[in-house]
Amino acid sequence: MPIEITDNADQSRFEITVDGRLAGFAEYRLLPDRIVFTHTEVADEFEGQGLAGKLVARALDVSRDTGLKVVPLCPYVAKYITRHPEYQDLVAESAH
């Protein structure tokens, strides 16, 4: 099953699709120097497949690549960063 993760800037969210079907998303607010993750959701039928983790990892990688600091208001994103310390340096100082 092909998995694709894209930044849907028009809807301010990263989306993950499985076999061309929307499986989940991570919503954000984009500011000049940071990205504020507000909500992450995976559809019930796709739960338990590790998709949320793949989605958030990709969103954080894109944030790093574009030089944005991260504000993890979304509890899932905050927990993911705690469990994956390689992303800790992305967290904006005001978000600590």
Secondary structure, 3 states (H helix, E strand, C coil): CCEEEEEEHHHCEEEEEECCEEEEEEEEEECCCEEEEEEEEECHHHCCCCHHHHHHHHHHHHHHHCCCEEEECCHHHHHHHHHCHHHHHHECHHHC
